[in-house]
């Protein structure tokens, strides 16, 4: 398993627990194609999900969303 694939597996587990940074990170990996195929729809949805948590990742997720969508 490649490092990005392993990271994405942990990000998915974090998302199940509601961690906003893991939503942001996996969203960016979908945007860049790191360990997953590029999927801008999934990237957009995950960034929106991170924003909606109103947690520590919100401002960065908003910036990434604004820059890329």
mmCIF file as Biopython writes it, N, C-alpha, C and O atoms, coordinates in Angstrom:
data_model
#
loop_
_atom_site.group_PDB
_atom_site.id
_atom_site.type_symbol
_atom_site.label_atom_id
_atom_site.label_alt_id
_atom_site.label_comp_id
_atom_site.label_asym_id
_atom_site.label_entity_id
_atom_site.label_seq_id
_atom_site.pdbx_PDB_ins_code
_atom_site.Cartn_x
_atom_site.Cartn_y
_atom_site.Cartn_z
_atom_site.occupancy
_atom_site.B_iso_or_equiv
_atom_site.auth_seq_id
_atom_site.auth_asym_id
_atom_site.pdbx_PDB_model_num
ATOM 1   N N  . UNK A ? 1  ? 0.845   -1.174 0.000   1.0 0.0 1  A 1 
ATOM 2   C CA . UNK A ? 1  ? 0.000   0.000  0.000   1.0 0.0 1  A 1 
ATOM 3   C C  . UNK A ? 1  ? 0.893   1.242  0.000   1.0 0.0 1  A 1 
ATOM 4   O O  . UNK A ? 1  ? 1.836   1.330  0.786   1.0 0.0 1  A 1 
ATOM 5   N N  . UNK A ? 2  ? 0.605   2.170  -0.855  1.0 0.0 2  A 1 
ATOM 6   C CA . UNK A ? 2  ? 1.371   3.406  -0.918  1.0 0.0 2  A 1 
ATOM 7   C C  . UNK A ? 2  ? 1.009   4.302  0.261   1.0 0.0 2  A 1 
ATOM 8   O O  . UNK A ? 2  ? -0.041  4.143  0.883   1.0 0.0 2  A 1 
ATOM 9   N N  . UNK A ? 3  ? 1.894   5.239  0.552   1.0 0.0 3  A 1 
ATOM 10  C CA . UNK A ? 3  ? 1.678   6.142  1.683   1.0 0.0 3  A 1 
ATOM 11  C C  . UNK A ? 3  ? 0.363   6.908  1.539   1.0 0.0 3  A 1 
ATOM 12  O O  . UNK A ? 3  ? -0.406  6.995  2.496   1.0 0.0 3  A 1 
ATOM 13  N N  . UNK A ? 4  ? 0.092   7.470  0.340   1.0 0.0 4  A 1 
ATOM 14  C CA . UNK A ? 4  ? -1.145  8.231  0.156   1.0 0.0 4  A 1 
ATOM 15  C C  . UNK A ? 4  ? -2.383  7.358  0.352   1.0 0.0 4  A 1 
ATOM 16  O O  . UNK A ? 4  ? -3.378  7.807  0.921   1.0 0.0 4  A 1 
ATOM 17  N N  . UNK A ? 5  ? -2.321  6.116  -0.116  1.0 0.0 5  A 1 
ATOM 18  C CA . UNK A ? 5  ? -3.452  5.209  0.062   1.0 0.0 5  A 1 
ATOM 19  C C  . UNK A ? 5  ? -3.674  4.913  1.539   1.0 0.0 5  A 1 
ATOM 20  O O  . UNK A ? 5  ? -4.811  4.874  2.009   1.0 0.0 5  A 1 
ATOM 21  N N  . UNK A ? 6  ? -2.585  4.706  2.265   1.0 0.0 6  A 1 
ATOM 22  C CA . UNK A ? 6  ? -2.692  4.445  3.705   1.0 0.0 6  A 1 
ATOM 23  C C  . UNK A ? 6  ? -3.251  5.675  4.426   1.0 0.0 6  A 1 
ATOM 24  O O  . UNK A ? 6  ? -4.101  5.555  5.308   1.0 0.0 6  A 1 
ATOM 25  N N  . UNK A ? 7  ? -2.770  6.848  4.044   1.0 0.0 7  A 1 
ATOM 26  C CA . UNK A ? 7  ? -3.274  8.085  4.657   1.0 0.0 7  A 1 
ATOM 27  C C  . UNK A ? 7  ? -4.764  8.232  4.404   1.0 0.0 7  A 1 
ATOM 28  O O  . UNK A ? 7  ? -5.522  8.590  5.306   1.0 0.0 7  A 1 
ATOM 29  N N  . UNK A ? 8  ? -5.181  7.956  3.181   1.0 0.0 8  A 1 
ATOM 30  C CA . UNK A ? 8  ? -6.598  8.090  2.843   1.0 0.0 8  A 1 
ATOM 31  C C  . UNK A ? 8  ? -7.455  7.138  3.658   1.0 0.0 8  A 1 
ATOM 32  O O  . UNK A ? 8  ? -8.580  7.473  4.029   1.0 0.0 8  A 1 
ATOM 33  N N  . UNK A ? 9  ? -6.931  5.960  3.937   1.0 0.0 9  A 1 
ATOM 34  C CA . UNK A ? 9  ? -7.655  5.013  4.776   1.0 0.0 9  A 1 
ATOM 35  C C  . UNK A ? 9  ? -7.875  5.601  6.175   1.0 0.0 9  A 1 
ATOM 36  O O  . UNK A ? 9  ? -8.966  5.493  6.734   1.0 0.0 9  A 1 
ATOM 37  N N  . UNK A ? 10 ? -6.837  6.218  6.729   1.0 0.0 10 A 1 
ATOM 38  C CA . UNK A ? 10 ? -6.966  6.851  8.049   1.0 0.0 10 A 1 
ATOM 39  C C  . UNK A ? 10 ? -7.876  8.063  7.989   1.0 0.0 10 A 1 
ATOM 40  O O  . UNK A ? 10 ? -8.637  8.309  8.925   1.0 0.0 10 A 1 
ATOM 41  N N  . UNK A ? 11 ? -7.812  8.833  6.892   1.0 0.0 11 A 1 
ATOM 42  C CA . UNK A ? 11 ? -8.704  9.977  6.749   1.0 0.0 11 A 1 
ATOM 43  C C  . UNK A ? 11 ? -10.162 9.525  6.766   1.0 0.0 11 A 1 
ATOM 44  O O  . UNK A ? 11 ? -11.007 10.165 7.391   1.0 0.0 11 A 1 
ATOM 45  N N  . UNK A ? 12 ? -10.453 8.426  6.082   1.0 0.0 12 A 1 
ATOM 46  C CA . UNK A ? 12 ? -11.833 7.915  6.065   1.0 0.0 12 A 1 
ATOM 47  C C  . UNK A ? 12 ? -12.305 7.535  7.475   1.0 0.0 12 A 1 
ATOM 48  O O  . UNK A ? 12 ? -13.452 7.781  7.848   1.0 0.0 12 A 1 
ATOM 49  N N  . UNK A ? 13 ? -11.402 6.936  8.241   1.0 0.0 13 A 1 
ATOM 50  C CA . UNK A ? 13 ? -11.749 6.585  9.622   1.0 0.0 13 A 1 
ATOM 51  C C  . UNK A ? 13 ? -12.001 7.842  10.449  1.0 0.0 13 A 1 
ATOM 52  O O  . UNK A ? 13 ? -12.900 7.873  11.288  1.0 0.0 13 A 1 
ATOM 53  N N  . UNK A ? 14 ? -11.203 8.871  10.205  1.0 0.0 14 A 1 
ATOM 54  C CA . UNK A ? 14 ? -11.398 10.142 10.910  1.0 0.0 14 A 1 
ATOM 55  C C  . UNK A ? 14 ? -12.710 10.804 10.544  1.0 0.0 14 A 1 
ATOM 56  O O  . UNK A ? 14 ? -13.374 11.400 11.392  1.0 0.0 14 A 1 
ATOM 57  N N  . UNK A ? 15 ? -13.083 10.695 9.267   1.0 0.0 15 A 1 
ATOM 58  C CA . UNK A ? 15 ? -14.354 11.265 8.817   1.0 0.0 15 A 1 
ATOM 59  C C  . UNK A ? 15 ? -15.517 10.582 9.525   1.0 0.0 15 A 1 
ATOM 60  O O  . UNK A ? 15 ? -16.489 11.236 9.903   1.0 0.0 15 A 1 
ATOM 61  N N  . UNK A ? 16 ? -15.418 9.275  9.704   1.0 0.0 16 A 1 
ATOM 62  C CA . UNK A ? 16 ? -16.469 8.537  10.427  1.0 0.0 16 A 1 
ATOM 63  C C  . UNK A ? 16 ? -16.638 9.071  11.851  1.0 0.0 16 A 1 
ATOM 64  O O  . UNK A ? 16 ? -17.723 8.987  12.426  1.0 0.0 16 A 1 
ATOM 65  N N  . UNK A ? 17 ? -15.558 9.619  12.414  1.0 0.0 17 A 1 
ATOM 66  C CA . UNK A ? 17 ? -15.597 10.172 13.768  1.0 0.0 17 A 1 
ATOM 67  C C  . UNK A ? 17 ? -15.938 11.665 13.772  1.0 0.0 17 A 1 
ATOM 68  O O  . UNK A ? 17 ? -16.066 12.273 14.834  1.0 0.0 17 A 1 
ATOM 69  N N  . UNK A ? 18 ? -16.084 12.258 12.563  1.0 0.0 18 A 1 
ATOM 70  C CA . UNK A ? 18 ? -16.479 13.657 12.465  1.0 0.0 18 A 1 
ATOM 71  C C  . UNK A ? 18 ? -15.341 14.659 12.510  1.0 0.0 18 A 1 
ATOM 72  O O  . UNK A ? 18 ? -15.579 15.838 12.772  1.0 0.0 18 A 1 
ATOM 73  N N  . UNK A ? 19 ? -14.107 14.227 12.262  1.0 0.0 19 A 1 
ATOM 74  C CA . UNK A ? 19 ? -12.959 15.134 12.308  1.0 0.0 19 A 1 
ATOM 75  C C  . UNK A ? 19 ? -12.863 15.958 11.022  1.0 0.0 19 A 1 
ATOM 76  O O  . UNK A ? 19 ? -12.690 15.418 9.929   1.0 0.0 19 A 1 
ATOM 77  N N  . UNK A ? 20 ? -12.982 17.287 11.182  1.0 0.0 20 A 1 
ATOM 78  C CA . UNK A ? 20 ? -13.024 18.166 10.018  1.0 0.0 20 A 1 
ATOM 79  C C  . UNK A ? 20 ? -11.727 18.191 9.218   1.0 0.0 20 A 1 
ATOM 80  O O  . UNK A ? 20 ? -11.771 18.323 7.995   1.0 0.0 20 A 1 
ATOM 81  N N  . UNK A ? 21 ? -10.575 18.069 9.871   1.0 0.0 21 A 1 
ATOM 82  C CA . UNK A ? 21 ? -9.318  18.089 9.114   1.0 0.0 21 A 1 
ATOM 83  C C  . UNK A ? 21 ? -9.197  16.868 8.204   1.0 0.0 21 A 1 
ATOM 84  O O  . UNK A ? 21 ? -8.607  16.958 7.128   1.0 0.0 21 A 1 
ATOM 85  N N  . UNK A ? 22 ? -9.743  15.739 8.622   1.0 0.0 22 A 1 
ATOM 86  C CA . UNK A ? 22 ? -9.664  14.570 7.744   1.0 0.0 22 A 1 
ATOM 87  C C  . UNK A ? 22 ? -10.573 14.747 6.534   1.0 0.0 22 A 1 
ATOM 88  O O  . UNK A ? 22 ? -10.266 14.244 5.453   1.0 0.0 22 A 1 
ATOM 89  N N  . UNK A ? 23 ? -11.682 15.452 6.701   1.0 0.0 23 A 1 
ATOM 90  C CA . UNK A ? 23 ? -12.553 15.767 5.555   1.0 0.0 23 A 1 
ATOM 91  C C  . UNK A ? 23 ? -11.807 16.665 4.577   1.0 0.0 23 A 1 
ATOM 92  O O  . UNK A ? 23 ? -11.812 16.434 3.368   1.0 0.0 23 A 1 
ATOM 93  N N  . UNK A ? 24 ? -11.172 17.682 5.119   1.0 0.0 24 A 1 
ATOM 94  C CA . UNK A ? 24 ? -10.399 18.613 4.283   1.0 0.0 24 A 1 
ATOM 95  C C  . UNK A ? 24 ? -9.265  17.875 3.569   1.0 0.0 24 A 1 
ATOM 96  O O  . UNK A ? 24 ? -9.073  18.043 2.364   1.0 0.0 24 A 1 
ATOM 97  N N  . UNK A ? 25 ? -8.522  17.064 4.309   1.0 0.0 25 A 1 
ATOM 98  C CA . UNK A ? 25 ? -7.365  16.382 3.725   1.0 0.0 25 A 1 
ATOM 99  C C  . UNK A ? 25 ? -7.761  15.389 2.640   1.0 0.0 25 A 1 
ATOM 100 O O  . UNK A ? 25 ? -7.139  15.354 1.578   1.0 0.0 25 A 1 
ATOM 101 N N  . UNK A ? 26 ? -8.785  14.585 2.892   1.0 0.0 26 A 1 
ATOM 102 C CA . UNK A ? 26 ? -9.211  13.638 1.873   1.0 0.0 26 A 1 
ATOM 103 C C  . UNK A ? 26 ? -9.786  14.386 0.671   1.0 0.0 26 A 1 
ATOM 104 O O  . UNK A ? 26 ? -9.590  13.973 -0.472  1.0 0.0 26 A 1 
ATOM 105 N N  . UNK A ? 27 ? -10.488 15.474 0.927   1.0 0.0 27 A 1 
ATOM 106 C CA . UNK A ? 27 ? -10.994 16.288 -0.169  1.0 0.0 27 A 1 
ATOM 107 C C  . UNK A ? 27 ? -9.875  16.799 -1.057  1.0 0.0 27 A 1 
ATOM 108 O O  . UNK A ? 27 ? -9.991  16.769 -2.282  1.0 0.0 27 A 1 
ATOM 109 N N  . UNK A ? 28 ? -8.804  17.264 -0.458  1.0 0.0 28 A 1 
ATOM 110 C CA . UNK A ? 28 ? -7.675  17.752 -1.250  1.0 0.0 28 A 1 
ATOM 111 C C  . UNK A ? 28 ? -7.007  16.606 -2.009  1.0 0.0 28 A 1 
ATOM 112 O O  . UNK A ? 28 ? -6.543  16.798 -3.133  1.0 0.0 28 A 1 
ATOM 113 N N  . UNK A ? 29 ? -6.955  15.432 -1.412  1.0 0.0 29 A 1 
ATOM 114 C CA . UNK A ? 29 ? -6.372  14.290 -2.119  1.0 0.0 29 A 1 
ATOM 115 C C  . UNK A ? 29 ? -7.211  13.908 -3.333  1.0 0.0 29 A 1 
ATOM 116 O O  . UNK A ? 29 ? -6.665  13.527 -4.368  1.0 0.0 29 A 1 
ATOM 117 N N  . UNK A ? 30 ? -8.529  14.006 -3.214  1.0 0.0 30 A 1 
ATOM 118 C CA . UNK A ? 30 ? -9.373  13.773 -4.387  1.0 0.0 30 A 1 
ATOM 119 C C  . UNK A ? 30 ? -9.147  14.855 -5.440  1.0 0.0 30 A 1 
ATOM 120 O O  . UNK A ? 30 ? -9.193  14.571 -6.637  1.0 0.0 30 A 1 
ATOM 121 N N  . UNK A ? 31 ? -8.909  16.061 -5.016  1.0 0.0 31 A 1 
ATOM 122 C CA . UNK A ? 31 ? -8.659  17.149 -5.954  1.0 0.0 31 A 1 
ATOM 123 C C  . UNK A ? 31 ? -7.338  16.927 -6.698  1.0 0.0 31 A 1 
ATOM 124 O O  . UNK A ? 31 ? -7.260  17.156 -7.905  1.0 0.0 31 A 1 
ATOM 125 N N  . UNK A ? 32 ? -6.318  16.489 -5.991  1.0 0.0 32 A 1 
ATOM 126 C CA . UNK A ? 32 ? -4.981  16.308 -6.558  1.0 0.0 32 A 1 
ATOM 127 C C  . UNK A ? 32 ? -4.713  14.910 -7.086  1.0 0.0 32 A 1 
ATOM 128 O O  . UNK A ? 32 ? -3.728  14.705 -7.795  1.0 0.0 32 A 1 
ATOM 129 N N  . UNK A ? 33 ? -5.555  13.951 -6.763  1.0 0.0 33 A 1 
ATOM 130 C CA . UNK A ? 33 ? -5.326  12.574 -7.196  1.0 0.0 33 A 1 
ATOM 131 C C  . UNK A ? 33 ? -4.243  11.873 -6.404  1.0 0.0 33 A 1 
ATOM 132 O O  . UNK A ? 33 ? -3.484  11.079 -6.960  1.0 0.0 33 A 1 
ATOM 133 N N  . UNK A ? 34 ? -4.159  12.151 -5.124  1.0 0.0 34 A 1 
ATOM 134 C CA . UNK A ? 34 ? -3.156  11.515 -4.261  1.0 0.0 34 A 1 
ATOM 135 C C  . UNK A ? 34 ? -3.739  10.261 -3.618  1.0 0.0 34 A 1 
ATOM 136 O O  . UNK A ? 34 ? -4.506  10.341 -2.658  1.0 0.0 34 A 1 
ATOM 137 N N  . UNK A ? 35 ? -3.367  9.112  -4.153  1.0 0.0 35 A 1 
ATOM 138 C CA . UNK A ? 35 ? -3.824  7.836  -3.605  1.0 0.0 35 A 1 
ATOM 139 C C  . UNK A ? 35 ? -5.236  7.464  -4.001  1.0 0.0 35 A 1 
ATOM 140 O O  . UNK A ? 35 ? -5.716  6.387  -3.646  1.0 0.0 35 A 1 
ATOM 141 N N  . UNK A ? 36 ? -5.902  8.332  -4.727  1.0 0.0 36 A 1 
ATOM 142 C CA . UNK A ? 36 ? -7.260  8.110  -5.238  1.0 0.0 36 A 1 
ATOM 143 C C  . UNK A ? 36 ? -7.337  8.753  -6.620  1.0 0.0 36 A 1 
ATOM 144 O O  . UNK A ? 36 ? -6.565  9.664  -6.921  1.0 0.0 36 A 1 
ATOM 145 N N  . UNK A ? 37 ? -8.257  8.290  -7.459  1.0 0.0 37 A 1 
ATOM 146 C CA . UNK A ? 37 ? -8.432  8.969  -8.746  1.0 0.0 37 A 1 
ATOM 147 C C  . UNK A ? 37 ? -8.954  10.398 -8.519  1.0 0.0 37 A 1 
ATOM 148 O O  . UNK A ? 37 ? -9.700  10.648 -7.572  1.0 0.0 37 A 1 
ATOM 149 N N  . UNK A ? 38 ? -8.561  11.317 -9.384  1.0 0.0 38 A 1 
ATOM 150 C CA . UNK A ? 38 ? -9.085  12.680 -9.285  1.0 0.0 38 A 1 
ATOM 151 C C  . UNK A ? 38 ? -10.605 12.630 -9.408  1.0 0.0 38 A 1 
ATOM 152 O O  . UNK A ? 38 ? -11.151 12.037 -10.338 1.0 0.0 38 A 1 
ATOM 153 N N  . UNK A ? 39 ? -11.275 13.267 -8.448  1.0 0.0 39 A 1 
ATOM 154 C CA . UNK A ? 39 ? -12.735 13.333 -8.464  1.0 0.0 39 A 1 
ATOM 155 C C  . UNK A ? 39 ? -13.132 14.666 -7.839  1.0 0.0 39 A 1 
ATOM 156 O O  . UNK A ? 39 ? -13.233 14.791 -6.619  1.0 0.0 39 A 1 
ATOM 157 N N  . UNK A ? 40 ? -13.354 15.654 -8.694  1.0 0.0 40 A 1 
ATOM 158 C CA . UNK A ? 40 ? -13.648 16.996 -8.196  1.0 0.0 40 A 1 
ATOM 159 C C  . UNK A ? 40 ? -14.985 17.066 -7.462  1.0 0.0 40 A 1 
ATOM 160 O O  . UNK A ? 40 ? -15.153 17.900 -6.573  1.0 0.0 40 A 1 
ATOM 161 N N  . UNK A ? 41 ? -15.931 16.210 -7.818  1.0 0.0 41 A 1 
ATOM 162 C CA . UNK A ? 41 ? -17.209 16.195 -7.101  1.0 0.0 41 A 1 
ATOM 163 C C  . UNK A ? 41 ? -17.028 15.731 -5.665  1.0 0.0 41 A 1 
ATOM 164 O O  . UNK A ? 41 ? -17.595 16.321 -4.745  1.0 0.0 41 A 1 
ATOM 165 N N  . UNK A ? 42 ? -16.238 14.673 -5.467  1.0 0.0 42 A 1 
ATOM 166 C CA . UNK A ? 42 ? -15.972 14.206 -4.097  1.0 0.0 42 A 1 
ATOM 167 C C  . UNK A ? 42 ? -15.159 15.238 -3.335  1.0 0.0 42 A 1 
ATOM 168 O O  . UNK A ? 42 ? -15.400 15.476 -2.152  1.0 0.0 42 A 1 
ATOM 169 N N  . UNK A ? 43 ? -14.189 15.856 -4.018  1.0 0.0 43 A 1 
ATOM 170 C CA . UNK A ? 43 ? -13.370 16.886 -3.376  1.0 0.0 43 A 1 
ATOM 171 C C  . UNK A ? 43 ? -14.249 18.028 -2.892  1.0 0.0 43 A 1 
ATOM 172 O O  . UNK A ? 43 ? -14.127 18.471 -1.750  1.0 0.0 43 A 1 
ATOM 173 N N  . UNK A ? 44 ? -15.127 18.500 -3.752  1.0 0.0 44 A 1 
ATOM 174 C CA . UNK A ? 44 ? -16.026 19.605 -3.412  1.0 0.0 44 A 1 
ATOM 175 C C  . UNK A ? 44 ? -16.924 19.236 -2.237  1.0 0.0 44 A 1 
ATOM 176 O O  . UNK A ? 44 ? -17.101 20.034 -1.316  1.0 0.0 44 A 1 
ATOM 177 N N  . UNK A ? 45 ? -17.492 18.032 -2.264  1.0 0.0 45 A 1 
ATOM 178 C CA . UNK A ? 45 ? -18.386 17.591 -1.190  1.0 0.0 45 A 1 
ATOM 179 C C  . UNK A ? 45 ? -17.658 17.497 0.143   1.0 0.0 45 A 1 
ATOM 180 O O  . UNK A ? 45 ? -18.198 17.893 1.175   1.0 0.0 45 A 1 
ATOM 181 N N  . UNK A ? 46 ? -16.439 16.977 0.127   1.0 0.0 46 A 1 
ATOM 182 C CA . UNK A ? 46 ? -15.682 16.838 1.373   1.0 0.0 46 A 1 
ATOM 183 C C  . UNK A ? 46 ? -15.258 18.189 1.928   1.0 0.0 46 A 1 
ATOM 184 O O  . UNK A ? 46 ? -15.279 18.391 3.142   1.0 0.0 46 A 1 
ATOM 185 N N  . UNK A ? 47 ? -14.876 19.112 1.061   1.0 0.0 47 A 1 
ATOM 186 C CA . UNK A ? 47 ? -14.531 20.453 1.542   1.0 0.0 47 A 1 
ATOM 187 C C  . UNK A ? 47 ? -15.762 21.144 2.131   1.0 0.0 47 A 1 
ATOM 188 O O  . UNK A ? 47 ? -15.666 21.804 3.166   1.0 0.0 47 A 1 
ATOM 189 N N  . UNK A ? 48 ? -16.908 20.998 1.482   1.0 0.0 48 A 1 
ATOM 190 C CA . UNK A ? 48 ? -18.145 21.570 2.024   1.0 0.0 48 A 1 
ATOM 191 C C  . UNK A ? 48 ? -18.490 20.948 3.371   1.0 0.0 48 A 1 
ATOM 192 O O  . UNK A ? 48 ? -18.960 21.636 4.277   1.0 0.0 48 A 1 
ATOM 193 N N  . UNK A ? 49 ? -18.256 19.646 3.498   1.0 0.0 49 A 1 
ATOM 194 C CA . UNK A ? 49 ? -18.528 18.958 4.758   1.0 0.0 49 A 1 
ATOM 195 C C  . UNK A ? 49 ? -17.612 19.501 5.858   1.0 0.0 49 A 1 
ATOM 196 O O  . UNK A ? 49 ? -18.057 19.717 6.985   1.0 0.0 49 A 1 
ATOM 197 N N  . UNK A ? 50 ? -16.336 19.722 5.533   1.0 0.0 50 A 1 
ATOM 198 C CA . UNK A ? 50 ? -15.395 20.274 6.516   1.0 0.0 50 A 1 
ATOM 199 C C  . UNK A ? 50 ? -15.817 21.682 6.939   1.0 0.0 50 A 1 
ATOM 200 O O  . UNK A ? 50 ? -15.741 22.036 8.115   1.0 0.0 50 A 1 
ATOM 201 N N  . UNK A ? 51 ? -16.260 22.475 5.971   1.0 0.0 51 A 1 
ATOM 202 C CA . UNK A ? 51 ? -16.723 23.833 6.275   1.0 0.0 51 A 1 
ATOM 203 C C  . UNK A ? 51 ? -17.927 23.783 7.212   1.0 0.0 51 A 1 
ATOM 204 O O  . UNK A ? 51 ? -18.013 24.566 8.159   1.0 0.0 51 A 1 
ATOM 205 N N  . UNK A ? 52 ? -18.844 22.875 6.953   1.0 0.0 52 A 1 
ATOM 206 C CA . UNK A ? 52 ? -20.086 22.812 7.735   1.0 0.0 52 A 1 
ATOM 207 C C  . UNK A ? 52 ? -19.863 22.366 9.178   1.0 0.0 52 A 1 
ATOM 208 O O  . UNK A ? 52 ? -20.751 22.529 10.015  1.0 0.0 52 A 1 
ATOM 209 N N  . UNK A ? 53 ? -18.708 21.813 9.477   1.0 0.0 53 A 1 
ATOM 210 C CA . UNK A ? 53 ? -18.406 21.412 10.860  1.0 0.0 53 A 1 
ATOM 211 C C  . UNK A ? 53 ? -18.090 22.619 11.747  1.0 0.0 53 A 1 
ATOM 212 O O  . UNK A ? 53 ? -18.194 22.533 12.970  1.0 0.0 53 A 1 
ATOM 213 N N  . UNK A ? 54 ? -17.706 23.735 11.137  1.0 0.0 54 A 1 
ATOM 214 C CA . UNK A ? 54 ? -17.355 24.957 11.874  1.0 0.0 54 A 1 
ATOM 215 C C  . UNK A ? 54 ? -16.262 24.696 12.912  1.0 0.0 54 A 1 
ATOM 216 O O  . UNK A ? 54 ? -16.296 25.231 14.021  1.0 0.0 54 A 1 
ATOM 217 N N  . UNK A ? 55 ? -15.302 23.869 12.530  1.0 0.0 55 A 1 
ATOM 218 C CA . UNK A ? 55 ? -14.193 23.547 13.426  1.0 0.0 55 A 1 
ATOM 219 C C  . UNK A ? 55 ? -12.908 24.234 12.999  1.0 0.0 55 A 1 
ATOM 220 O O  . UNK A ? 55 ? -12.922 25.234 12.281  1.0 0.0 55 A 1 
ATOM 221 N N  . UNK A ? 56 ? -11.805 23.677 13.455  1.0 0.0 56 A 1 
ATOM 222 C CA . UNK A ? 56 ? -10.488 24.257 13.188  1.0 0.0 56 A 1 
ATOM 223 C C  . UNK A ? 56 ? -10.131 24.281 11.706  1.0 0.0 56 A 1 
ATOM 224 O O  . UNK A ? 56 ? -9.377  25.153 11.274  1.0 0.0 56 A 1 
ATOM 225 N N  . UNK A ? 57 ? -10.648 23.356 10.928  1.0 0.0 57 A 1 
ATOM 226 C CA . UNK A ? 57 ? -10.312 23.267 9.504   1.0 0.0 57 A 1 
ATOM 227 C C  . UNK A ? 57 ? -11.183 24.172 8.633   1.0 0.0 57 A 1 
ATOM 228 O O  . UNK A ? 57 ? -10.955 24.273 7.427   1.0 0.0 57 A 1 
ATOM 229 N N  . UNK A ? 58 ? -12.169 24.824 9.225   1.0 0.0 58 A 1 
ATOM 230 C CA . UNK A ? 58 ? -13.131 25.581 8.416   1.0 0.0 58 A 1 
ATOM 231 C C  . UNK A ? 58 ? -12.473 26.643 7.538   1.0 0.0 58 A 1 
ATOM 232 O O  . UNK A ? 58 ? -12.765 26.716 6.345   1.0 0.0 58 A 1 
ATOM 233 N N  . UNK A ? 59 ? -11.589 27.467 8.107   1.0 0.0 59 A 1 
ATOM 234 C CA . UNK A ? 59 ? -11.021 28.560 7.310   1.0 0.0 59 A 1 
ATOM 235 C C  . UNK A ? 59 ? -10.158 28.035 6.173   1.0 0.0 59 A 1 
ATOM 236 O O  . UNK A ? 59 ? -10.198 28.578 5.069   1.0 0.0 59 A 1 
ATOM 237 N N  . UNK A ? 60 ? -9.382  26.992 6.421   1.0 0.0 60 A 1 
ATOM 238 C CA . UNK A ? 60 ? -8.561  26.439 5.349   1.0 0.0 60 A 1 
ATOM 239 C C  . UNK A ? 60 ? -9.427  25.763 4.295   1.0 0.0 60 A 1 
ATOM 240 O O  . UNK A ? 60 ? -9.162  25.893 3.100   1.0 0.0 60 A 1 
ATOM 241 N N  . UNK A ? 61 ? -10.454 25.047 4.722   1.0 0.0 61 A 1 
ATOM 242 C CA . UNK A ? 61 ? -11.357 24.396 3.772   1.0 0.0 61 A 1 
ATOM 243 C C  . UNK A ? 61 ? -12.073 25.442 2.914   1.0 0.0 61 A 1 
ATOM 244 O O  . UNK A ? 61 ? -12.281 25.228 1.720   1.0 0.0 61 A 1 
ATOM 245 N N  . UNK A ? 62 ? -12.451 26.575 3.522   1.0 0.0 62 A 1 
ATOM 246 C CA . UNK A ? 62 ? -13.089 27.659 2.760   1.0 0.0 62 A 1 
ATOM 247 C C  . UNK A ? 62 ? -12.125 28.206 1.701   1.0 0.0 62 A 1 
ATOM 248 O O  . UNK A ? 62 ? -12.513 28.454 0.560   1.0 0.0 62 A 1 
ATOM 249 N N  . UNK A ? 63 ? -10.864 28.390 2.101   1.0 0.0 63 A 1 
ATOM 250 C CA . UNK A ? 63 ? -9.865  28.914 1.159   1.0 0.0 63 A 1 
ATOM 251 C C  . UNK A ? 63 ? -9.669  27.944 0.010   1.0 0.0 63 A 1 
ATOM 252 O O  . UNK A ? 63 ? -9.653  28.353 -1.151  1.0 0.0 63 A 1 
ATOM 253 N N  . UNK A ? 64 ? -9.519  26.658 0.320   1.0 0.0 64 A 1 
ATOM 254 C CA . UNK A ? 64 ? -9.309  25.664 -0.723  1.0 0.0 64 A 1 
ATOM 255 C C  . UNK A ? 64 ? -10.532 25.589 -1.642  1.0 0.0 64 A 1 
ATOM 256 O O  . UNK A ? 64 ? -10.396 25.461 -2.859  1.0 0.0 64 A 1 
ATOM 257 N N  . UNK A ? 65 ? -11.707 25.668 -1.059  1.0 0.0 65 A 1 
ATOM 258 C CA . UNK A ? 65 ? -12.940 25.645 -1.841  1.0 0.0 65 A 1 
ATOM 259 C C  . UNK A ? 65 ? -12.981 26.845 -2.777  1.0 0.0 65 A 1 
ATOM 260 O O  . UNK A ? 65 ? -13.273 26.708 -3.965  1.0 0.0 65 A 1 
ATOM 261 N N  . UNK A ? 66 ? -12.688 28.015 -2.235  1.0 0.0 66 A 1 
ATOM 262 C CA . UNK A ? 66 ? -12.705 29.242 -3.031  1.0 0.0 66 A 1 
ATOM 263 C C  . UNK A ? 66 ? -11.664 29.213 -4.148  1.0 0.0 66 A 1 
ATOM 264 O O  . UNK A ? 66 ? -11.942 29.642 -5.269  1.0 0.0 66 A 1 
ATOM 265 N N  . UNK A ? 67 ? -10.479 28.714 -3.849  1.0 0.0 67 A 1 
ATOM 266 C CA . UNK A ? 67 ? -9.385  28.664 -4.831  1.0 0.0 67 A 1 
ATOM 267 C C  . UNK A ? 67 ? -9.649  27.658 -5.946  1.0 0.0 67 A 1 
ATOM 268 O O  . UNK A ? 67 ? -9.182  27.845 -7.069  1.0 0.0 67 A 1 
ATOM 269 N N  . UNK A ? 68 ? -10.386 26.605 -5.652  1.0 0.0 68 A 1 
ATOM 270 C CA . UNK A ? 68 ? -10.513 25.504 -6.602  1.0 0.0 68 A 1 
ATOM 271 C C  . UNK A ? 68 ? -11.890 25.330 -7.212  1.0 0.0 68 A 1 
ATOM 272 O O  . UNK A ? 68 ? -12.042 24.601 -8.192  1.0 0.0 68 A 1 
ATOM 273 N N  . UNK A ? 69 ? -12.903 25.991 -6.646  1.0 0.0 69 A 1 
ATOM 274 C CA . UNK A ? 69 ? -14.255 25.847 -7.189  1.0 0.0 69 A 1 
ATOM 275 C C  . UNK A ? 69 ? -14.828 27.214 -7.360  1.0 0.0 69 A 1 
ATOM 276 O O  . UNK A ? 69 ? -15.966 27.356 -7.807  1.0 0.0 69 A 1 
#
